[in-house]
Amino acid sequence: MSVLIRFITMLVVALALLSCGGAYADAIARGDKFADAGQWDEAASAYEKAAKLDPNDPEARIKLKEVRRRQATERLERAAALEQRGELAKALALIQEAVRFDSESVDGQRALTRVTDAVLEKAEKLFENGKLRKAFELTTLVLEGSKNHPRARELDDRVRSALAEKSYKRAQKFMEKDKLGNALVELAACMTYRPDYPDAKLHFGQVKLKLEQQLRFVVVLDRFSGQGKNAGITKGLNPDMLQQAIDERLLLSVVATKPKNEEDLHGVAVKGEFSDYGYDHKKKTITRHCDYVCGKTYKPNPRIQQLRGELARLEQSLSGVDGDISRKEKDLSRVQQDQSKEESESQKRQGDVDQARSRVEQCRAKASPDDSSPCSSEESNLRSKQGWLDSARNRVESARSKADRLRNDVSNIRDRRDSARQSRDQKNSELLNTPEQISVDKYCPHKYQVEQHGVTAQVTLKLTMDELADDKSIVANQPFKYGSQAGDETFPAQVGRCAEVAGGDALKLPSEVDLRKDLMTKVVRDLRSKVMASYDAYRRGFLAAARRDEAAGLNDQATESYVRYVLTGPHALTDKDKLAAFFSRTRGIGKLDALWRF
């Protein structure tokens, strides 16, 4: 792995850790805020998120465990109040949740044992009094929290058996009364309680099959008529073609003739006549233009003008550099003169100091030992002369430093001048070697002929659709028009001309047979739409009847219609939840798929 790849990998990991760390810290902070406010559920949610973000950090797990204890305590307190009011089922649900939050809680385990026993005792009494559904709800609740509770399992088994037997007997009574929808629901409920209940599955299949036969919507598709060219269209329309366009899960069959000896036959009869079939092929020629490379021509080289401009800018820059050198050299000459003057002044001051020092020494040699300060005047003069000398030396050093800086500046500017001269010489050499003119492609106009072809086909269908049950007319000899069209263009290959015409363009046009097939596809699609509209109205009739009966409290009648509505439609029902709630309330089936999965 290269250094670059390793660096990128480390960078990505670091960024991920930083991002995760920020989200983790935010989740912890939210959890702390909720915990401080006593909002234990919200705090637990935040700590759970933090633990997922960084499973290796113990902080989130520790805080989550403490919050779970608080949640458990809160639920046990609420459960105790419910238990006092005799609401044992609600109390048990809270206790089970508390135990899930804190399985080590002694209070939770004691409450679970106590309330579970009380709920089971209540379930046993309900069972003895024949209130099987309520008893089943309680045993189910107990087993959700204690899957292997022996007493609950034994009681649940007895309750399930009793419920299954009751549903099976009710199904038999409904079958005797030919209320197949109610029978199907009761058999489904029976197998929900006891999947292996004897003969339930067999009867379920038989009832469902019989009910589906009664509910099947039949489309009688008579052979359509047509004279002359219209007769060719009729050959493409048959029951199989329409059946293939319909969802196979629906209780809808397309047949050629009406079934005999069928009572209460649901469906429609469809017939029609094709007319006004026409096919047309039109062609026209248009002229198009394009440009192609037909040789070479010459034009001024744009690089020449560009180089001249660059050379002029370099000359101007070089002139500026020469000016800078001239100014800096003048400054250097002046500073060097100042330096010479200051050095002369310094030498003079040095002579004055030497003379003053000599006078001090002579004075000290002649002075009497009794004098307290025999040469103070000479020493003061020496100090004064020494101060002037130091000032002169400082001025010399300053002038020397300034001169050094100017020499460095002059050297740098001369380097810049050398570089500028080199660039100018290179650009000038490039200009001398660049041709004044260059060759370019020469374009010539070209025109060519294009044939545009268009084919159309159309037909009219006079459609008649009647209800099978009472021959009520839905559509009476109503005309519907269908059309199909296509187009393409062609031109021959023209080598040596424009690129778009070099390979030519072959004509790709559907035949009359292809257009007739497309017409038939549109006819079938339209027929399917009209058939499905009738089928949907047929289904909605069951739903409307079921809702009326449910509103009137006639649950058995509503069940018959609801089952028919469910069986005739797709399984993805938009009102599935409402239907499931009705069946759960009236028959104990919580999921509609029980009506077709057995």
N, C-alpha and C positions, 0 to 999 in steps of 0.2 A: 504494500500500500504506500502510495507516495505521501510526501510531507503535506501537500495541499489537501489530499483526501482525508488524512488523519486530522488535520486542522478543522476542516469542514464538519467532520463527524463529531469532534469534541465540541464545536460551536453549537451544533444542533442539539446535542445532549444537554449542554449548559442552558440553552434557551428553554428547552423543554422543562428542565428542573426549575428554572426561575418562574416559568409560567405556572407549573404545577404548584410550586411553593406559594405563589401569590394567591391562587385559588384556594389552596389548603388553608392558608392563614385567614382568608376571608370567611371560609366556612366555619372555622373554629371561632372566629370573632362573632359571627351571627349566632352560633350555638351558645356562646357565653352570654350574649345579650338576652336571648330567650330564657336561658337558665336563671339569670338574675331576676327576670320578671316572673319566674314560676311557670312559664309556658313550656312544659316538659315535652309535649309532643313535637312542637316546633324545634326545640333544642335537639331532640333526638334525630330529627330529620337532617338538621345541619351537621351534626357530628357523624352521622352515617355517610353523608356526602364526603366529609373530610377523610374518613377512614378509607373510602374507595379511592380518593385522590392519592393518598400516600399510605399504603397498607403497612409500611415499615415503621411509621412514627407511632409510638404507643400513646401519645397524648389523646388523640381522638378516641381510641378504644377505651381508655380509662374513663374519660368524661362520659362516653356513651353508656358505659356500664353503670355509672352512678346515676345518670338520668333515667336509665331503664328501671332502676330501683325506685326512683321517685314516681315514675309512671305506674309501676306495679302497686305502690302504696296508695296512689290516688284512686286507682280502679278498685282496689280492695275496699276503700272507704265508701265509694259509691255503691259497690255491691252489697256492703253491709246494710246500707239504708234500704236498698231494694229488697233484700232478704227480709228485713223487718216488716215491709209492707206486703210480703207474700208474693212478690214478683220474682219467682225463683228462676225462670228461664233467662230473664235479662240479667239477673245477678250472676248466674253461672257463666254467661257469655263474657261478662267483665272479668270474672275470676280466671277463666281460661286464658284471657288475654294477659292478665297480670302474671300468671305462671309462665307464659311464653317470654315475657319481659324479664322475669327474675325467677328462674327455676330453682334457685337455692333458698328462696324465701320460705321459712317454716310456716309463717302465717298464711301464705298463699296456698301451700300444700294442704294445710288443715282446712282452710275454707273450701278448697276444691273437693276434698273428700266429703266434708259435711254437706255442702250444697248439692253435689252430685248424687249422694244418697237420697237427699230430699226430692230432687227432681225425678229420680228413678222411681221412688215411692209414689209420686204423683202420676207418673206415666203408667205404673201398674194399675192404679185405681182407674185411670181413664180407660185402659185396656179392658178391665173387668166390666166397666160400664158401657162398653161398645163404642167409645169415642176413639176410634182407631187412628184417624188422621192426626189428632192432637197428640196422641201417645207417640206416633211415629216422629212428629216434629221434635219431641223431647228426647227420644232415644238417638235421633240423628245429631242433636245438639251435644249430647253427652259424648258420643263417639268422635265428634270433631275434636274434642279436647283430650279424650282418653280412648284411643283407638282399640286398645286391647282390654278394656274393662269387661270382665267376664259377665257380670250381672247385666250390663248394658247390652252386650252382644247377644246374650240369651234372650232378653226381652225384645230387642230389635228384630231378632229372627222370628219370634212368635208374631210380632206386630206385622212384619212384612208378609208372613204367610197368610195371616188373616186378611190383610188388605188385598193381597193378590187373589185370594179366594173370593172375596166380596166383589172385586172388579170383574173377575171371570164370570161369576153368576149374573152380574148385571149385564155383561156383554151377551150372555146367552138369551136373556130376556129381550134385549134390544134386537138380537138377530131374529127372534121369533116374531117381533113386531115389524121386521124389515127396516128398522132404523139403523142402517149400516154405519152411518157416521158415528153415532153414539157407541155402537158396538166396537168400531175400530179404536176409538179413544179409550174405551174401557180395557180392551185387550192390550193396548200399548201401556196403559197404567199397570195392568197385571204383570207384564213382563218387565216394567221398570222396577217393581217391587221384587219379583221373582223371575229372572230371565229364563230359568229352566222349568217354569210352571208347565205341567203336562198339557199338551194339545194347544196351548195358547198361541204358539208361533204358527202352527198349522192353520188354525182358525183365522189368525191375523192375515195370513197370506190369502186365504180364500175370500175373506170379507173385502180385503183391499182390492183384489182382482175383480170381484163382482161389482164393487162400487166404481172402480175405474171404467168398467164396461158400461155401466149406466151413465157415467159422466162424459164419456168420450164424445167429442165434438166432431161431427162428420162433415167433410166438404165433398159434395158430389160434383165432380168436374166433368160435365158433359163434353163430348167432342165438339170443338168450335167449328163453325162453318165458314166458308169463304169461296167465292167464285173466281175463276181465272187465275191470275197471279196471286191473288189472296189465298188460294188453296195451299200454296207452298209454305205460308206462315203457319197454318193450322197444324202442319205435321210436327212442328217443333214443340208444341204445347201438349203436355200429358200429365197425369196425376203424379208420377214419380218426380218429374221436374219441379212441381210446386211443393211436394212433400220434402224434398231436399233443402228447400229454402226456409223451412220451418224448424224451430227448435225441437229436437227429437224427444226432449223431456216432457213436452206438453201433451195433454190428452187430446190430440187433434190428428185426425187421419184424413187423407185425401184419397178418394176412390173414384172409379169411373162410373159406377152405377149405384143407385140407391139400394141399401140392404133391404132384403125382404123380411117380412114378419118382425119388424123392429118396432116396439112400442116406445113412446116418449123419446123419439129420436131427436137429438139436438144437433144443430148444424145448419148449413146453408147449401143450396143448390146454385151452381154457377154455370152459366152458359153465355155464349156470345157469338158474334159474327164479325169477321174481319172484312174491311172494305177499303177502297181508295189506296191500295198499295201502290207505291211509286218509287222508282229508282232513277237517279239522274247522275250523269258524269259530265261535269263542265270543265273546260280547259281554256286558258288564255295565256298569251305570251307577253312578257314585260321585258323591258331593257334595264339592265343595271350597269353601273360603272365601277371601275376600280383602277388603281395605279400599280404599275409594275416596273421593275428595274430594267431599263433598256440600254444601259451603257454607263459611261463615266463622264464627268465634267469637272472643271476646276473652279476654285474660288479662293479668295485671299485667306491666308492662314490666320485664324484669330489668335493664334499663339504669338505671332509677331507683335501685335499691338499690346498684348499682355506683357511680353518680355520687355518692350520699350518702356512701359509704365513702371515695371519693377526696377529697371536699370536707372530710370530717372530718380526714383525714390532712394535708391542706394547711393547715387551721386550726391543727392541732397544731404543724406545722412553723413556721407564722408566729408562733405564741406563743413558740416556742423562740428564734426570731430576735430578737423584741422583748426577751426576757430577756438575750440576748447583748449587744444594744445597750446596755441599762441597765447591765450590769456593766462594759462597756468604757468608758462615759461616766463612771462613778464612778471607775474607775481613772485616767482622763484628768484628772479634776478633782483627784484627790489628787496626781498627778505634777506638774500645773501649779502647785499650791500649793508642792510641794517645790522646783520650779524657781524660784518667786518668792523663797522663803527663801534658796536658794543664791545667787541674783543679789544679794539684799541683803547677804548675808555677803561676797560678792565685792567689792561696792562699799565695804564697811567695810574689808576687807583692803587695798583700793586706797588708801584714806585713810591707813592705817597705814604703807604703803610710802612714800607721798609724804612723810609726816612724818619717817620714818627717813632718807630721801634728803636732806631739808632739813638735818637735824642733821649728816649726813656733810659736806655742803657747808660749813656754818658752822664745823665743826671744822677742816676743811682750810684755811679762810680765816684762822683764828687760829693755826694750828700754826706752830712755829719750823722753819726749814730744817734745823736740826741734829738734830731728832728722827727716829729711824729708822722708827717706825710710830706716828705721832702720833694717828691716828683708828681704830685697830683695833677698839676696842669698838663705835663707832658703825657701822663697816662690817659687823661681825658681826651687829649688830642688823638692819641693812638686808637682809642675806642671809636672815636668819630670816623677816623680814616678807615678803620676796619669795617664799619657799617656801610660806608660808601662802596667799599670793595665788594662786600657780599651782595649789595643791590646790583652792582654792575655784573657780577658773575651770574645772578639769576636772570638778568636781561639777556645775557649771552646764551644761557641754556634755553630760554624761551624762544629766542630767534633761531637757535640750532634745531629745536624740535619742530618749529613751524616749517623750516626749510626741508627737513626730512619728510614731513607730511606732503609738502608740495612736490618733492621729487617722486614720492610714491604715486601721487595722483598723476603726474606727467607720464610715469611708466605705464600705469593702467590705461590711460587714454591712448598712448601709442599702441598698446596691444589691441585696443578696440579699433584703432585706425587700420592696423594690419589685417584684422579680421574683416573689416568693412571693405578694404581693398581687394582681399581675396574673393569675397562674395561678389563684388562688382565685376572682377575679372572673369569669374565663372559664369555669371549671368551674361556678360558680354560675349563670351565664347559660345554660350548656348544660342544667343541671338544670331551670331555669325553662321552657325551651323543649322539653323532652322530655315526650311524652305519658305519662300514668300507665298507660294500657293500649294494647295493640297487637292487631291482628287476625291470626289464624292460620287455616290450613286446618282444616276440620272433617271428620273421617273417619267414614264409616258402614260397617257390615259388609255384605258381599254374599256370597251363596252361589249357586253355579251347578252345573249337571249336566254331567258328563263321561262320554262313552261310551268304554269301553276295549275294543278289539278284539284278538283273538289268533287267528292261523291256524297250524295245524300240519299236516304231511304226513309220513308214514312208510311204509316199505316193507321187506320182508324179501327177501334174495337167498339162495337155496340154491345155493351155488357148488361146482362140481367142477373140479379142475385136475389133469391127468395129464401125465406126461412123454411126449414124442413118441417117444423112442428105444425105450422098452420098456413103454410104457403104465403105468408105475408111478404110483400115485396119490399126489398131494401133498395135495389137499383133496378129500374125498369128501362131496358133498351137505351141506356144512356151512352152517348159516344165519348170515347177517350182517345186522344191522339198521342201517338208516340213517334219519335224521330231519332235518327242516328246520322251522324255525319263525320267526315274525316277529310283531310287535305294533305297535300305534299307538293313539292316542286322538284324539277329535274333540269339538268343542263349537262352537256357533254364535257369530257375532260379537255383542257386547253393548256398543253404543256408549254412552258416558257412564258406564261403570262402570270397573272396574280396568283398568289398562293392559294386563295380560296377557290379558285377555279381549276387549279392544276389537276386535281384528282377527279373532278366532275362530281355529280350528285345523281345517284340512281333513284328512280321513282319507287317509293314504298307506299303503296296504297292498298287498303283492304278491298277485298272482292265484294261482289254483291251478296254472296253467301255469308261472308263475315258480317256485313251490315245487317242481314236478316237475323243472324244469331244475336247480335247486339240488341236489335229490336225485341226479340223474344225475351232476352234477359230483362229488359225494362218492363215488358208486359208482365212477366212472372213476378218481378219485384213489386209492381203496382197491385197485382192480384193478391200477393201475400199481405200487403198493407191493408187492403180492404177486408180480407179474410180475418186478419188479426184484430181489426176493429170490431168485427162481429163477435169474435171469440172473447175479447176483453169485455164487451158488453154482457156476454153470457156469464163470465166470471163475476163481474161487478154485481150482477143480480143476486148471486149467492151472498156476497158481502153485505149488500143493502138489507136483504132479508134477515141475515144473522144479527145485524145491529138493531133492527126493529124488534126482533124477538128478545134479544138481550135486554134492551131498554124496558120491555114489558115483563121481564122476569121469567121468560119462557126459556130456561137454560137448555132443555133437551132439544127444542126446535132450533135454538141458536147454534147448538153444537153441530147439528146436522148440516146447517148451511156453512158454518165456519170450516168444517172438515172438507166440504166440497170446494170451497174457495181455496183452501190450502192445496188440495190435491190437483186442482186444475191449473195452478200457477207455478211459476219458477220458485225454487227454494229460497231465493234471495228476496224475501217479502219486505216491502217498505214498512208495513205495520206489524212486523214480526213480534215486537215486544208486547204490544197490546194483546195480540192473539195468545201469546204464551201466558200472559197474566190471566186471561180468561180461563184457559185450560188448566192452569195451575190452581186457580181458585175453585173451579167446579169439578175437576177430575184428578187433580194431583200430578199432572204432567207439566213439568217446568220448561221443557224444550220441545219445539215443534218437530225437530228432526226425528222424534220418536214415532211420528206418523208415517215415516217412510224408511227408517233404517232397519227395522226388524224384518 
